[in-house]
Amino acid sequence: MSTNLEMSINELKTSFQNISKLVIDNVKLATEILMKQDKEKINIVKENDNEIDKKEILLEETCIQIIAMHQPKGQTLRYIIAMLKVNNDLERISDLAVNMAKSVKILSKYQEKNLFFLEEMILKVLAMLENAIQALLELDTKQAIRICALDEEVDTLKHQQRQKIMQIIAEQPKTSEYFLDIIINGRRLERIADLCTNIAEDIIYIKEGEIIRHRKWD
């Protein structure tokens, strides 16, 4: 790798670290708001998301400039392409965080406080997100495979949540809005887990040049 290209890749990595930290912090804040039903901090999550949107555009432009100027090949090219995809995934994760925070406006109207597996899902999803970012920075394929396997655990919790809530809605139809919003937040967490799995799969693509989407993980 030429010195100029190496410098550009290092700058790209630094930019990626900055945006990924912002996204992780925003998801943590959004889930804290969801757990505590704290409406006062919703706007902070929205403002953070605006900043993430700006950084997402800048990082995309950086990737395109590196490809245009240096015409990288092999693993370096795969790394930059993966960064483009992950950059977009991170922006979508932050959008989901905003929606989770905003949902508190509905949830806080009710006396019901049971979150039906959301706490367990949050812990797993946050671990997936943090580990996926770290694995990408270190190109750790073993960690990537573990992250892909965790996605199944989140899916199982979401399925259990839906079964439990649908039973309760039949008994308490007056509070169905609350319960349905819990299900929607479960779907949002599941979607973040899916996006973390995408990041993990991109790590394997960078290292091995193999596209492994839709593979089943044991």
Number of C-alpha atoms within 10 A of each C-alpha: 11 9 8 12 17 12 12 17 19 12 14 19 15 13 16 21 15 13 21 24 14 19 26 19 16 25 28 17 19 29 23 17 21 26 17 12 22 15 17 9 15 22 13 15 25 20 13 16 24 15 13 24 19 12 20 23 13 12 21 18 12 19 20 13 13 18 16 10 10 14 11 17 12 10 14 18 17 19 23 23 19 21 23 18 15 24 23 17 19 26 22 18 26 27 21 21 28 24 18 26 28 21 22 23 15 13 21 16 11 11 9 11 12 11 19 19 18 22 15 13 21 22 13 18 25 20 15 28 25 15 19 29 23 16 20 23 14 11 19 17 20 12 19 26 19 17 27 24 16 20 22 17 17 27 19 12 18 24 14 13 18 20 12 14 18 15 10 14 16 10 11 11 11 9 14 16 14 24 23 16 16 25 22 17 23 27 18 19 27 23 19 27 29 22 22 30 24 22 28 29 25 29 32 20 20 23 16 12 14 12 13 12 11 8 9 9 12 9
